[in-house]
């Protein structure tokens, strides 16, 4: 066979995969749905839809269900995704620990375990991570029907195509091929993705921003980052890494950031920076119900909600700097919705007015009028939907599992 003939066959196979992926996604997100509706929404021929759905039924990925009788008296047959037969494991790799969660394909949590990971080198971390995943699988044997994938999400720079980790903020890595190591050990499809982009994609598919095609998620945690959805797809940039909103300079005379710059947003709007600022003000003699020994992001937000002047001042200070940076993002991307996530949104009644004030003052008015807000829990005054993911115990790993589900049974370019 000529090279041209092989390429033609390859293109046909790719089209079949993409069509099957499109049909499965419609069923997954909009089921129960009829074959006629699938054909209309996918713009595929009815005969093609019938063939694809038959193949998916044979693989156990979807099933037929009876709907209410139509006007003609005959029950219409619709299709839904079959979620119980398959499982995925989501791994949230943190700085010093990992949280592993077992899901079915409806994103239902079946089991969850937390493991310490004190290892400080790439080699020892990989060895320990593979071992705890193996232990977790062994512990979950009775609940696993068929394990089809493992997803790992983490902070840092990740090549979304190869799954190679280029950089992590807390450990020196050099082109860490974690996907290859995982697939060799466990013989299932594996994904490695950036934590905040995975969260943004999960919100787009199933959470607060599923009603729009263009959104930005900003998360404040150990660092500050953003996930950008553009035209319904995760925006990854030239080398697969964008959204480093935490390294926009907000104070040229500010603290030195770990990136080498001074006054980055992350030196102000990250959990550790917030806690450090409160402690500093307490040491200067400011009055507060907070104490230096009990000064976590959770207690700071709780105090702000109760009207503590110092806590409110710090949350507003953070909100103003977040607002400046989000205003820049709005002017650049003109999103339909901004989602704010992280522990700090527990003080949303103090935080969001500060953010909103800066956005109204600094973002283009035409863009602000078309942009909506969301932060967990639901903020009815801003007409925003509640976030399903941001406060979940293992939200990042859950997001990666959800992103995985959205790309099964065939991979396409929307992977996290």
C-alpha positions as a Markdown table, in Angstrom:
| # | Residue | x | y | z |
|---|---|---|---|---|
| 1 | Unk | 0.0 | 0.0 | 0.0 |
| 2 | Unk | 1.3 | 3.5 | -0.9 |
| 3 | Unk | 2.0 | 6.2 | 1.7 |
| 4 | Unk | -0.9 | 8.1 | 0.2 |
| 5 | Unk | -3.2 | 5.2 | 0.7 |
| 6 | Unk | -2.2 | 4.8 | 4.3 |
| 7 | Unk | -2.7 | 8.5 | 5.0 |
| 8 | Unk | -6.2 | 8.3 | 3.4 |
| 9 | Unk | -7.1 | 5.3 | 5.6 |
| 10 | Unk | -5.7 | 7.1 | 8.7 |
| 11 | Unk | -7.8 | 10.2 | 7.9 |
| 12 | Unk | -11.0 | 8.1 | 7.6 |
| 13 | Unk | -10.3 | 6.4 | 10.9 |
| 14 | Unk | -9.7 | 9.8 | 12.5 |
| 15 | Unk | -13.0 | 11.1 | 11.2 |
| 16 | Unk | -14.8 | 8.0 | 12.6 |
| 17 | Unk | -13.2 | 8.6 | 16.0 |
| 18 | Unk | -14.2 | 12.3 | 16.0 |
| 19 | Unk | -17.8 | 11.5 | 14.9 |
| 20 | Unk | -18.0 | 8.8 | 17.6 |
| 21 | Unk | -16.6 | 11.2 | 20.2 |
| 22 | Unk | -19.2 | 13.9 | 19.2 |
| 23 | Unk | -22.1 | 11.4 | 19.4 |
| 24 | Unk | -20.9 | 10.1 | 22.8 |
| 25 | Unk | -20.5 | 13.6 | 24.2 |
| 26 | Unk | -24.0 | 14.6 | 23.1 |
| 27 | Unk | -25.4 | 11.6 | 24.8 |
| 28 | Unk | -23.3 | 12.2 | 27.9 |
| 29 | Unk | -24.2 | 15.8 | 28.3 |
| 30 | Unk | -27.8 | 15.9 | 27.0 |
| 31 | Unk | -29.2 | 12.4 | 27.6 |
| 32 | Unk | -31.8 | 11.1 | 27.5 |
| 33 | Unk | -31.6 | 12.0 | 23.8 |
| 34 | Unk | -33.1 | 10.4 | 20.7 |
| 35 | Unk | -31.1 | 9.4 | 17.6 |
| 36 | Unk | -33.0 | 12.0 | 15.6 |
| 37 | Unk | -32.0 | 14.7 | 18.1 |
| 38 | Unk | -28.4 | 13.4 | 17.9 |
| 39 | Unk | -28.4 | 13.6 | 14.1 |
| 40 | Unk | -29.8 | 17.2 | 14.2 |
| 41 | Unk | -27.3 | 18.5 | 16.8 |
| 42 | Unk | -24.2 | 16.7 | 15.4 |
| 43 | Unk | -25.2 | 17.3 | 11.8 |
| 44 | Unk | -24.4 | 13.6 | 11.0 |
| 45 | Unk | -26.5 | 11.5 | 8.7 |
| 46 | Unk | -29.1 | 9.4 | 10.6 |
| 47 | Unk | -27.6 | 6.2 | 9.2 |
| 48 | Unk | -24.2 | 7.2 | 10.7 |
| 49 | Unk | -25.8 | 8.0 | 14.0 |
| 50 | Unk | -27.5 | 4.6 | 14.1 |
| 51 | Unk | -24.2 | 2.8 | 13.3 |
| 52 | Unk | -22.2 | 4.8 | 15.9 |
| 53 | Unk | -24.8 | 4.2 | 18.6 |
| 54 | Unk | -24.9 | 0.5 | 17.9 |
| 55 | Unk | -21.2 | 0.3 | 18.3 |
| 56 | Unk | -21.3 | 2.3 | 21.6 |
| 57 | Unk | -24.1 | 0.0 | 22.9 |
| 58 | Unk | -22.0 | -3.0 | 22.1 |
| 59 | Unk | -19.1 | -1.6 | 24.0 |
| 60 | Unk | -21.3 | -0.9 | 27.0 |
| 61 | Unk | -20.8 | 2.8 | 26.9 |
| 62 | Unk | -24.5 | 3.8 | 26.3 |
| 63 | Unk | -27.9 | 2.2 | 26.7 |
| 64 | Unk | -31.4 | 2.7 | 25.4 |
| 65 | Unk | -34.2 | 3.8 | 27.7 |
| 66 | Unk | -38.0 | 4.3 | 27.1 |
| 67 | Unk | -39.3 | 7.8 | 27.1 |
| 68 | Unk | -42.9 | 9.0 | 27.5 |
| 69 | Unk | -45.2 | 7.9 | 24.7 |
| 70 | Unk | -45.3 | 10.3 | 21.8 |
| 71 | Unk | -48.5 | 11.7 | 20.3 |
| 72 | Unk | -48.7 | 8.6 | 18.1 |
| 73 | Unk | -48.9 | 6.3 | 21.1 |
| 74 | Unk | -45.6 | 4.5 | 20.6 |
| 75 | Unk | -42.9 | 5.0 | 23.2 |
| 76 | Unk | -39.9 | 6.9 | 21.9 |
| 77 | Unk | -36.5 | 5.2 | 22.4 |
| 78 | Unk | -33.9 | 7.5 | 23.9 |
| 79 | Unk | -30.2 | 7.0 | 24.8 |
| 80 | Unk | -28.2 | 7.7 | 27.9 |
| 81 | Unk | -24.6 | 7.2 | 28.9 |
| 82 | Unk | -23.9 | 4.0 | 30.9 |
| 83 | Unk | -21.8 | 5.2 | 33.8 |
| 84 | Unk | -21.7 | 2.3 | 36.2 |
| 85 | Unk | -19.6 | -0.1 | 34.1 |
| 86 | Unk | -16.4 | 2.0 | 34.1 |
| 87 | Unk | -14.2 | 3.7 | 36.6 |
| 88 | Unk | -11.5 | 6.4 | 36.6 |
| 89 | Unk | -9.0 | 7.4 | 39.3 |
| 90 | Unk | -8.3 | 11.1 | 39.8 |
| 91 | Unk | -5.1 | 12.1 | 41.5 |
| 92 | Unk | -4.6 | 15.6 | 42.9 |
| 93 | Unk | -0.9 | 16.0 | 43.4 |
| 94 | Unk | -0.1 | 18.7 | 45.9 |
| 95 | Unk | 3.1 | 20.1 | 47.3 |
| 96 | Unk | 3.5 | 17.6 | 50.1 |
| 97 | Unk | 0.6 | 15.1 | 49.6 |
| 98 | Unk | -1.7 | 13.5 | 47.1 |
| 99 | Unk | -5.5 | 12.9 | 47.2 |
| 100 | Unk | -6.8 | 9.9 | 45.2 |
| 101 | Unk | -10.4 | 9.5 | 44.3 |
| 102 | Unk | -12.3 | 6.7 | 42.5 |
| 103 | Unk | -15.2 | 7.7 | 40.3 |
| 104 | Unk | -17.7 | 6.1 | 38.0 |
| 105 | Unk | -18.3 | 7.9 | 34.8 |
| 106 | Unk | -21.1 | 10.0 | 36.3 |
| 107 | Unk | -18.4 | 11.6 | 38.5 |
| 108 | Unk | -19.9 | 9.9 | 41.5 |
| 109 | Unk | -17.2 | 9.5 | 44.2 |
| 110 | Unk | -16.9 | 5.8 | 45.2 |
| 111 | Unk | -13.8 | 6.0 | 47.4 |
| 112 | Unk | -11.2 | 8.6 | 48.4 |
| 113 | Unk | -7.9 | 8.4 | 50.3 |
| 114 | Unk | -5.2 | 10.9 | 51.3 |
| 115 | Unk | -1.5 | 10.1 | 51.2 |
| 116 | Unk | 1.5 | 12.1 | 52.4 |
| 117 | Unk | 4.2 | 12.6 | 49.8 |
| 118 | Unk | 7.3 | 14.2 | 51.4 |
| 119 | Unk | 9.7 | 13.2 | 48.6 |
| 120 | Unk | 11.7 | 16.0 | 47.2 |
| 121 | Unk | 13.2 | 14.6 | 44.0 |
| 122 | Unk | 11.6 | 13.6 | 40.7 |
| 123 | Unk | 12.7 | 10.0 | 40.9 |
| 124 | Unk | 11.6 | 9.4 | 44.5 |
| 125 | Unk | 8.3 | 11.2 | 43.9 |
| 126 | Unk | 7.5 | 9.1 | 40.8 |
| 127 | Unk | 8.3 | 5.9 | 42.7 |
| 128 | Unk | 6.2 | 6.9 | 45.7 |
| 129 | Unk | 3.3 | 8.1 | 43.5 |
| 130 | Unk | 3.1 | 4.9 | 41.5 |
| 131 | Unk | 3.2 | 2.9 | 44.7 |
| 132 | Unk | 0.3 | 4.8 | 46.4 |
| 133 | Unk | -1.8 | 4.5 | 43.2 |
| 134 | Unk | -1.2 | 0.7 | 43.2 |
| 135 | Unk | -2.1 | 0.6 | 46.9 |
| 136 | Unk | -5.3 | 2.6 | 46.2 |
| 137 | Unk | -6.3 | 0.3 | 43.4 |
| 138 | Unk | -5.8 | -2.7 | 45.6 |
| 139 | Unk | -7.9 | -1.1 | 48.4 |
| 140 | Unk | -10.7 | -0.4 | 45.9 |
| 141 | Unk | -10.8 | -3.8 | 44.1 |
| 142 | Unk | -14.4 | -4.6 | 45.2 |
| 143 | Unk | -15.6 | -1.2 | 43.8 |
| 144 | Unk | -13.7 | -1.2 | 40.5 |
| 145 | Unk | -15.7 | -2.7 | 37.6 |
| 146 | Unk | -13.3 | -1.7 | 34.8 |
| 147 | Unk | -10.6 | 0.9 | 35.3 |
| 148 | Unk | -10.3 | 2.8 | 32.0 |
| 149 | Unk | -8.1 | 5.8 | 33.0 |
| 150 | Unk | -6.0 | 7.5 | 35.6 |
| 151 | Unk | -5.8 | 11.3 | 35.6 |
| 152 | Unk | -3.2 | 13.3 | 37.6 |
| 153 | Unk | -3.4 | 17.1 | 38.0 |
| 154 | Unk | -0.8 | 19.3 | 39.5 |
| 155 | Unk | 0.5 | 22.9 | 39.7 |
| 156 | Unk | 3.2 | 23.7 | 37.2 |
| 157 | Unk | 3.9 | 23.7 | 33.5 |
| 158 | Unk | 2.5 | 20.6 | 31.7 |
| 159 | Unk | 2.7 | 19.7 | 28.0 |
| 160 | Unk | -0.9 | 18.9 | 27.3 |
| 161 | Unk | -0.1 | 16.7 | 24.2 |
| 162 | Unk | 2.7 | 14.5 | 25.6 |
| 163 | Unk | 1.8 | 14.8 | 29.3 |
| 164 | Unk | 5.5 | 15.7 | 30.1 |
| 165 | Unk | 5.9 | 17.9 | 33.1 |
| 166 | Unk | 8.3 | 20.8 | 32.5 |
| 167 | Unk | 8.1 | 22.6 | 35.8 |
| 168 | Unk | 6.7 | 22.3 | 39.3 |
| 169 | Unk | 6.9 | 25.1 | 41.9 |
| 170 | Unk | 8.1 | 23.0 | 44.8 |
| 171 | Unk | 10.3 | 20.3 | 43.2 |
| 172 | Unk | 13.0 | 20.3 | 40.5 |
| 173 | Unk | 11.8 | 18.3 | 37.5 |
| 174 | Unk | 13.3 | 17.8 | 34.1 |
| 175 | Unk | 11.0 | 16.7 | 31.3 |
| 176 | Unk | 9.2 | 14.3 | 33.7 |
| 177 | Unk | 7.4 | 11.8 | 31.5 |
| 178 | Unk | 4.8 | 10.9 | 34.1 |
| 179 | Unk | 2.1 | 9.7 | 31.6 |
| 180 | Unk | 4.5 | 7.1 | 30.1 |
| 181 | Unk | 5.4 | 5.8 | 33.6 |
| 182 | Unk | 1.8 | 5.5 | 34.6 |
| 183 | Unk | 0.7 | 3.7 | 31.4 |
| 184 | Unk | 3.6 | 1.3 | 31.6 |
| 185 | Unk | 2.7 | 0.4 | 35.3 |
| 186 | Unk | -1.1 | 0.3 | 35.1 |
| 187 | Unk | -1.8 | -0.4 | 31.4 |
| 188 | Unk | -4.6 | 2.1 | 31.1 |
| 189 | Unk | -5.0 | 5.4 | 29.4 |
| 190 | Unk | -3.5 | 8.2 | 31.5 |
| 191 | Unk | -3.7 | 11.9 | 31.5 |
| 192 | Unk | -1.6 | 14.6 | 33.3 |
| 193 | Unk | -3.0 | 18.1 | 33.4 |
| 194 | Unk | -2.6 | 21.5 | 34.9 |
| 195 | Unk | -4.9 | 21.8 | 38.0 |
| 196 | Unk | -6.5 | 25.2 | 37.3 |
| 197 | Unk | -7.1 | 24.5 | 33.6 |
| 198 | Unk | -8.7 | 21.2 | 34.6 |
| 199 | Unk | -10.9 | 23.0 | 37.0 |
| 200 | Unk | -11.9 | 25.6 | 34.4 |
| 201 | Unk | -12.8 | 22.9 | 31.9 |
| 202 | Unk | -14.8 | 21.0 | 34.5 |
| 203 | Unk | -16.8 | 24.1 | 35.3 |
| 204 | Unk | -17.4 | 24.6 | 31.6 |
| 205 | Unk | -18.7 | 21.1 | 31.0 |
| 206 | Unk | -20.7 | 20.6 | 34.2 |
| 207 | Unk | -20.5 | 23.6 | 36.6 |
| 208 | Unk | -20.9 | 27.3 | 36.9 |
| 209 | Unk | -19.8 | 28.3 | 33.3 |
| 210 | Unk | -21.6 | 25.5 | 31.3 |
| 211 | Unk | -24.1 | 28.1 | 30.0 |
| 212 | Unk | -21.4 | 30.1 | 28.1 |
| 213 | Unk | -18.7 | 29.6 | 25.5 |
| 214 | Unk | -16.1 | 32.1 | 26.9 |
| 215 | Unk | -15.2 | 32.2 | 30.5 |
| 216 | Unk | -12.2 | 32.7 | 32.9 |
| 217 | Unk | -11.8 | 30.9 | 36.2 |
| 218 | Unk | -9.5 | 32.6 | 38.7 |
| 219 | Unk | -8.4 | 30.4 | 41.7 |
| 220 | Unk | -6.7 | 31.6 | 44.8 |
| 221 | Unk | -5.0 | 28.8 | 46.8 |
| 222 | Unk | -1.3 | 28.3 | 47.5 |
| 223 | Unk | -0.7 | 30.3 | 44.3 |
| 224 | Unk | -3.0 | 32.3 | 42.0 |
| 225 | Unk | -3.8 | 31.2 | 38.5 |
| 226 | Unk | -6.5 | 31.3 | 35.8 |
| 227 | Unk | -8.1 | 28.9 | 33.3 |
| 228 | Unk | -9.4 | 30.4 | 30.1 |
| 229 | Unk | -12.2 | 28.9 | 28.0 |
| 230 | Unk | -12.5 | 30.4 | 24.5 |
| 231 | Unk | -15.1 | 29.3 | 22.1 |
| 232 | Unk | -16.0 | 26.4 | 24.3 |
| 233 | Unk | -12.4 | 25.0 | 24.4 |
| 234 | Unk | -9.6 | 25.3 | 26.9 |
| 235 | Unk | -7.1 | 27.9 | 25.8 |
| 236 | Unk | -3.6 | 26.5 | 26.1 |
| 237 | Unk | -1.4 | 28.9 | 24.1 |
| 238 | Unk | 1.7 | 28.1 | 22.0 |
| 239 | Unk | 3.5 | 25.8 | 24.4 |
| 240 | Unk | 0.5 | 24.6 | 26.3 |
| 241 | Unk | 0.7 | 26.9 | 29.3 |
| 242 | Unk | -1.2 | 30.2 | 29.8 |
| 243 | Unk | -3.2 | 31.8 | 32.5 |
| 244 | Unk | -0.3 | 32.7 | 34.9 |
| 245 | Unk | -2.4 | 35.6 | 36.2 |
| 246 | Unk | -0.6 | 35.3 | 39.5 |
| 247 | Unk | 2.6 | 36.8 | 37.9 |
| 248 | Unk | 1.1 | 40.0 | 36.7 |
| 249 | Unk | 2.8 | 42.8 | 38.6 |
| 250 | Unk | 0.4 | 44.7 | 40.9 |
| 251 | Unk | 3.0 | 46.4 | 43.1 |
| 252 | Unk | 6.4 | 47.3 | 41.7 |
| 253 | Unk | 7.7 | 47.9 | 45.3 |
| 254 | Unk | 6.1 | 44.7 | 46.6 |
| 255 | Unk | 7.6 | 41.5 | 47.9 |
| 256 | Unk | 9.9 | 39.3 | 45.8 |
| 257 | Unk | 8.0 | 36.5 | 44.1 |
| 258 | Unk | 9.4 | 33.0 | 43.6 |
| 259 | Unk | 9.4 | 33.7 | 39.9 |
| 260 | Unk | 12.1 | 36.4 | 40.5 |
| 261 | Unk | 9.9 | 39.4 | 39.9 |
| 262 | Unk | 8.7 | 41.8 | 42.6 |
| 263 | Unk | 5.1 | 42.5 | 43.5 |
| 264 | Unk | 3.3 | 39.8 | 41.6 |
| 265 | Unk | -0.3 | 39.2 | 42.3 |
| 266 | Unk | 0.7 | 35.9 | 43.9 |
| 267 | Unk | 2.6 | 37.8 | 46.6 |
| 268 | Unk | -0.7 | 39.4 | 47.6 |
| 269 | Unk | -3.5 | 37.1 | 46.6 |
| 270 | Unk | -2.4 | 33.6 | 47.7 |
| 271 | Unk | -3.4 | 31.9 | 51.0 |
| 272 | Unk | 0.1 | 32.2 | 52.6 |
| 273 | Unk | 0.4 | 35.8 | 51.6 |
| 274 | Unk | -3.0 | 36.7 | 53.1 |
| 275 | Unk | -2.1 | 34.9 | 56.3 |
| 276 | Unk | 1.3 | 36.6 | 56.5 |
| 277 | Unk | -0.3 | 40.0 | 56.0 |
| 278 | Unk | -2.7 | 39.5 | 58.8 |
| 279 | Unk | 0.0 | 38.3 | 61.2 |
| 280 | Unk | 2.1 | 41.3 | 60.3 |
| 281 | Unk | -0.7 | 43.7 | 61.1 |
| 282 | Unk | -1.4 | 41.9 | 64.3 |
| 283 | Unk | 2.3 | 42.3 | 65.3 |
| 284 | Unk | 2.0 | 46.0 | 64.6 |
| 285 | Unk | -0.8 | 46.3 | 67.2 |
| 286 | Unk | -4.0 | 46.2 | 65.1 |
| 287 | Unk | -7.0 | 45.0 | 67.0 |
| 288 | Unk | -8.8 | 41.9 | 65.9 |
| 289 | Unk | -10.4 | 38.8 | 67.2 |
| 290 | Unk | -7.8 | 36.9 | 65.2 |
| 291 | Unk | -4.5 | 35.9 | 66.9 |
| 292 | Unk | -1.1 | 35.1 | 65.4 |
| 293 | Unk | -1.4 | 31.5 | 66.5 |
| 294 | Unk | -4.9 | 31.0 | 64.8 |
| 295 | Unk | -4.5 | 32.9 | 61.6 |
| 296 | Unk | -5.5 | 30.6 | 58.7 |
| 297 | Unk | -7.3 | 31.5 | 55.5 |
| 298 | Unk | -10.4 | 29.8 | 57.0 |
| 299 | Unk | -10.3 | 31.8 | 60.3 |
| 300 | Unk | -9.6 | 35.0 | 58.4 |
| 301 | Unk | -12.7 | 34.5 | 56.2 |
| 302 | Unk | -14.8 | 33.6 | 59.1 |
| 303 | Unk | -13.7 | 36.7 | 61.0 |
| 304 | Unk | -14.4 | 38.9 | 57.9 |
| 305 | Unk | -17.9 | 37.4 | 57.7 |
| 306 | Unk | -18.5 | 38.5 | 61.3 |
| 307 | Unk | -17.4 | 42.0 | 60.6 |
| 308 | Unk | -13.8 | 41.9 | 62.1 |
| 309 | Unk | -12.2 | 45.2 | 60.9 |
| 310 | Unk | -8.7 | 43.8 | 60.3 |
| 311 | Unk | -10.0 | 40.7 | 58.5 |
| 312 | Unk | -12.3 | 42.8 | 56.3 |
| 313 | Unk | -9.4 | 45.2 | 55.5 |
| 314 | Unk | -7.2 | 42.4 | 54.3 |
| 315 | Unk | -9.9 | 40.7 | 52.3 |
| 316 | Unk | -10.8 | 44.0 | 50.6 |
| 317 | Unk | -7.1 | 44.7 | 49.9 |
| 318 | Unk | -6.8 | 41.3 | 48.2 |
| 319 | Unk | -10.0 | 41.9 | 46.3 |
| 320 | Unk | -8.8 | 45.2 | 44.9 |
| 321 | Unk | -5.7 | 43.6 | 43.5 |
| 322 | Unk | -7.6 | 40.7 | 42.2 |
| 323 | Unk | -10.1 | 43.1 | 40.6 |
| 324 | Unk | -7.3 | 45.0 | 38.9 |
| 325 | Unk | -5.9 | 41.8 | 37.4 |
| 326 | Unk | -9.3 | 40.4 | 36.4 |
| 327 | Unk | -10.1 | 43.8 | 34.7 |
| 328 | Unk | -7.0 | 43.3 | 32.5 |
| 329 | Unk | -8.2 | 39.8 | 31.7 |
| 330 | Unk | -11.6 | 41.1 | 30.8 |
| 331 | Unk | -10.1 | 43.7 | 28.5 |
| 332 | Unk | -8.0 | 41.0 | 26.8 |
| 333 | Unk | -10.5 | 38.2 | 26.4 |
| 334 | Unk | -14.0 | 39.7 | 26.8 |
| 335 | Unk | -15.4 | 36.7 | 28.6 |
| 336 | Unk | -19.1 | 36.0 | 29.2 |
| 337 | Unk | -18.4 | 34.9 | 32.8 |
| 338 | Unk | -15.8 | 35.2 | 35.5 |
| 339 | Unk | -15.6 | 32.3 | 38.1 |
| 340 | Unk | -13.7 | 33.0 | 41.3 |
| 341 | Unk | -12.6 | 30.0 | 43.3 |
| 342 | Unk | -10.6 | 29.1 | 46.3 |
| 343 | Unk | -11.0 | 29.3 | 50.1 |
| 344 | Unk | -11.1 | 33.1 | 50.1 |
| 345 | Unk | -14.6 | 33.1 | 48.5 |
| 346 | Unk | -15.9 | 32.0 | 51.9 |
| 347 | Unk | -15.8 | 35.7 | 52.5 |
| 348 | Unk | -17.5 | 36.6 | 49.3 |
| 349 | Unk | -19.7 | 39.4 | 50.8 |
| 350 | Unk | -16.5 | 41.3 | 51.6 |
| 351 | Unk | -14.3 | 40.1 | 48.7 |
| 352 | Unk | -16.6 | 40.4 | 45.6 |
| 353 | Unk | -17.6 | 44.1 | 46.1 |
| 354 | Unk | -13.9 | 45.0 | 46.2 |
| 355 | Unk | -13.3 | 43.0 | 43.0 |
| 356 | Unk | -16.4 | 44.4 | 41.3 |
| 357 | Unk | -15.5 | 48.0 | 42.1 |
| 358 | Unk | -12.1 | 47.7 | 40.4 |
| 359 | Unk | -13.6 | 45.9 | 37.4 |
| 360 | Unk | -16.3 | 48.6 | 37.0 |
| 361 | Unk | -13.6 | 51.3 | 37.2 |
| 362 | Unk | -10.9 | 49.7 | 35.0 |
| 363 | Unk | -12.5 | 47.3 | 32.5 |
| 364 | Unk | -14.1 | 48.4 | 29.3 |
| 365 | Unk | -17.8 | 49.2 | 30.0 |
| 366 | Unk | -19.0 | 47.4 | 26.9 |
| 367 | Unk | -17.2 | 44.2 | 28.1 |
| 368 | Unk | -18.4 | 44.6 | 31.7 |
| 369 | Unk | -22.1 | 44.8 | 30.6 |
| 370 | Unk | -21.8 | 41.4 | 28.9 |
| 371 | Unk | -19.8 | 39.7 | 31.7 |
| 372 | Unk | -21.4 | 37.8 | 34.6 |
| 373 | Unk | -20.0 | 36.6 | 37.8 |
| 374 | Unk | -19.9 | 33.4 | 39.8 |
| 375 | Unk | -18.3 | 32.3 | 43.0 |
| 376 | Unk | -19.3 | 29.5 | 45.4 |
| 377 | Unk | -21.7 | 29.6 | 47.1 |
| 378 | Unk | -24.4 | 31.1 | 44.9 |
| 379 | Unk | -24.5 | 34.9 | 44.8 |
| 380 | Unk | -28.0 | 35.8 | 43.8 |
| 381 | Unk | -27.3 | 39.5 | 43.7 |
| 382 | Unk | -24.9 | 39.0 | 40.9 |
| 383 | Unk | -27.2 | 36.5 | 39.2 |
| 384 | Unk | -24.5 | 33.8 | 39.2 |
| 385 | Unk | -24.8 | 30.1 | 39.4 |
| 386 | Unk | -23.3 | 28.1 | 42.2 |
| 387 | Unk | -20.0 | 26.4 | 41.5 |
| 388 | Unk | -20.2 | 22.6 | 41.8 |
| 389 | Unk | -16.4 | 22.0 | 42.1 |
| 390 | Unk | -14.5 | 24.7 | 43.9 |
| 391 | Unk | -15.1 | 23.6 | 47.5 |
| 392 | Unk | -15.2 | 19.8 | 46.9 |
| 393 | Unk | -12.7 | 17.9 | 49.2 |
| 394 | Unk | -10.8 | 16.7 | 46.1 |
| 395 | Unk | -12.0 | 19.3 | 43.6 |
| 396 | Unk | -9.0 | 19.3 | 41.4 |
| 397 | Unk | -8.8 | 15.5 | 41.0 |
| 398 | Unk | -12.6 | 15.4 | 40.5 |
| 399 | Unk | -12.2 | 18.0 | 37.7 |
| 400 | Unk | -9.6 | 15.9 | 35.9 |
| 401 | Unk | -11.9 | 12.9 | 36.1 |
| 402 | Unk | -14.8 | 14.9 | 34.7 |
| 403 | Unk | -12.6 | 16.2 | 31.9 |
| 404 | Unk | -11.7 | 12.6 | 31.2 |
| 405 | Unk | -15.3 | 11.6 | 31.0 |
| 406 | Unk | -16.0 | 14.4 | 28.5 |
| 407 | Unk | -13.4 | 13.0 | 26.2 |
| 408 | Unk | -14.3 | 9.3 | 26.4 |
| 409 | Unk | -14.5 | 6.9 | 24.6 |
| 410 | Unk | -12.3 | 8.5 | 22.0 |
| 411 | Unk | -9.7 | 11.3 | 22.6 |
| 412 | Unk | -10.0 | 14.6 | 20.9 |
| 413 | Unk | -8.4 | 18.0 | 21.2 |
| 414 | Unk | -10.4 | 19.0 | 24.3 |
| 415 | Unk | -8.3 | 17.1 | 26.7 |
| 416 | Unk | -7.3 | 18.9 | 29.9 |
